């Protein structure tokens, strides 16, 4: 993605290096203890994709806007747009 303000992103974590040092029993314990976290993550990910699809389907200029995502307004050639004005939060 393109962001208006650059930042450094690290894709590897210390936990990735630690995973290879754990025994099968320790891995099972970690998975068991994190099962609700994983369930919540899957729920949130699915909800985000559903909302994204609704936004995409409701915006006839979605492709053009998405191509310019992250650009500063002064550099955009598309009309001003506010996602909050078109989304309905159906989770309440």
trRosetta pair geometry for C-beta under 8 A, 3 or more apart (Angstrom, degrees):
i j d omega theta_ij theta_ji phi_ij phi_ji
1 69 6.8 -60 -155 111 95 118
1 70 6.0 150 163 -54 85 143
2 69 6.5 136 54 95 93 71
2 70 3.5 167 97 90 79 147
2 71 6.8 21 113 -55 133 65
3 6 6.7 144 79 -91 103 34
3 7 6.8 -23 81 13 152 95
3 70 5.1 -86 -87 -144 22 117
4 70 5.8 -162 -42 -174 64 63
4 71 7.2 88 -89 -172 86 10
4 72 5.4 103 -131 -72 113 78
10 13 7.6 116 119 -77 107 56
12 16 5.5 -96 -160 43 82 146
12 17 7.7 63 168 -37 113 93
13 16 5.3 116 60 -7 71 96
14 17 5.8 -56 -162 37 46 109
14 18 6.3 43 145 -21 73 109
15 18 5.3 -58 -146 39 39 114
15 19 6.4 57 154 -40 69 94
16 19 5.9 -37 -153 10 31 117
17 20 6.9 -56 -172 25 37 105
17 21 7.8 23 142 -9 63 110
18 21 5.7 -68 -163 37 48 110
18 22 6.8 53 147 -36 77 101
19 22 6.0 -52 -157 15 37 115
19 27 7.5 66 -157 -104 80 104
22 26 4.1 -128 -168 92 101 125
22 27 5.1 127 117 -57 126 80
22 30 7.2 -19 -164 -11 164 137
23 26 4.7 97 51 6 76 102
23 27 7.1 -137 95 -5 41 86
24 27 5.7 -53 -149 36 32 113
24 28 6.4 35 152 -20 64 104
25 28 5.7 -52 -150 34 31 113
25 29 6.5 34 151 -20 63 104
26 29 5.6 -52 -151 34 34 114
26 30 6.5 35 152 -19 66 103
27 30 5.7 -52 -148 35 33 111
27 31 6.3 32 154 -18 66 106
28 31 5.7 -55 -147 38 31 111
28 32 6.2 31 155 -20 65 107
29 32 5.7 -55 -146 37 29 111
29 33 6.2 22 158 -13 65 110
30 33 6.0 -60 -144 42 27 106
30 34 6.0 5 162 -1 65 117
31 34 6.1 -72 -140 50 24 97
31 35 6.6 55 155 -66 62 83
32 35 5.9 -21 -155 -25 30 115
34 37 4.6 -53 -166 42 75 120
34 38 5.8 77 135 -26 88 98
35 38 5.7 -55 -149 37 32 110
35 39 6.3 34 152 -20 65 106
36 39 5.4 -50 -144 36 36 114
36 40 6.3 38 154 -18 66 104
37 40 5.8 -55 -149 38 30 111
37 41 6.3 34 151 -22 64 106
38 41 5.5 -50 -146 34 33 115
38 42 6.5 34 155 -19 64 103
39 42 5.9 -53 -150 35 30 110
39 43 6.5 31 152 -18 63 106
40 43 5.6 -54 -148 37 32 113
40 44 6.2 29 156 -16 67 108
41 44 5.9 -58 -145 40 28 108
41 45 6.1 29 156 -21 65 109
42 45 5.7 -54 -143 37 29 112
42 46 6.3 28 158 -17 64 107
43 46 6.0 -59 -150 38 27 108
43 47 6.3 26 153 -18 64 109
44 47 5.6 -55 -145 38 31 113
44 48 6.3 34 155 -21 65 105
45 48 5.8 -53 -148 34 29 112
45 49 6.5 27 154 -15 63 106
46 49 5.8 -56 -148 38 32 109
46 50 6.3 35 153 -22 65 105
47 50 5.6 -52 -148 34 32 113
47 51 6.4 28 155 -15 65 105
47 91 7.3 38 -154 -81 130 134
48 51 5.9 -57 -149 39 30 108
48 52 6.2 33 153 -21 65 108
49 52 5.5 -51 -142 37 32 114
49 53 6.3 35 156 -21 65 104
50 53 5.8 -55 -150 35 29 111
50 54 6.5 30 151 -19 63 104
51 54 5.6 -52 -149 34 34 112
51 55 6.4 34 153 -18 65 104
51 87 6.8 36 -166 -147 99 130
52 55 5.8 -55 -151 36 31 111
52 56 6.2 32 152 -20 65 108
53 56 5.5 -54 -144 38 32 113
53 57 6.1 28 158 -18 66 109
54 57 5.9 -58 -144 39 27 108
54 58 6.2 16 160 -13 64 114
54 87 6.9 96 107 -128 117 85
55 58 6.1 -68 -146 41 26 104
55 59 6.1 7 164 -9 66 118
55 62 7.4 130 130 -113 77 120
55 83 6.2 -5 -135 -147 134 104
55 86 6.7 102 -131 101 76 115
55 87 5.9 -26 -85 -83 96 105
56 59 6.5 -71 -142 40 23 100
56 62 4.9 87 -144 -151 63 160
58 86 5.5 165 118 167 133 120
58 87 7.9 164 51 -85 151 56
59 62 4.1 112 90 -65 108 87
59 65 6.7 -51 152 24 142 143
59 81 7.7 57 -138 -159 130 142
59 86 6.6 84 -71 132 93 168
61 64 4.9 -51 -178 47 85 115
61 65 5.5 87 121 -25 91 103
61 78 6.8 145 159 -155 134 122
61 79 7.5 54 95 38 174 103
61 81 7.6 -148 80 -79 124 145
62 65 5.8 -65 -145 42 28 108
62 66 5.8 26 161 -21 69 111
63 66 5.9 -56 -142 37 26 110
63 67 6.4 30 156 -23 61 106
64 67 5.9 -55 -152 31 29 113
64 68 6.9 6 157 0 62 110
64 78 5.5 148 137 -99 110 129
65 68 6.2 -74 -154 47 32 98
65 69 6.9 63 145 -61 65 81
65 78 5.7 174 -92 151 66 166
65 81 5.9 -32 -119 35 138 160
66 69 5.4 -13 -156 -27 41 118
68 71 4.9 -60 -177 20 80 129
68 76 5.3 95 169 -126 142 95
68 77 7.4 -151 -95 38 150 71
68 78 5.6 -174 36 4 156 126
71 75 4.9 -112 174 84 112 112
71 76 5.3 139 99 -72 122 84
72 75 5.1 75 65 13 82 104
72 76 7.4 -145 94 -24 40 88
73 76 5.5 -50 -146 16 38 118
73 80 7.2 22 -141 -103 117 94
78 81 7.1 -25 129 -13 114 117
82 85 4.4 70 88 -2 105 110
82 86 7.7 147 92 -4 64 86
83 86 6.3 -78 -160 44 40 96
83 87 5.9 18 160 -14 80 118
84 87 6.4 -61 -127 38 30 100
89 92 5.6 61 116 -12 107 105
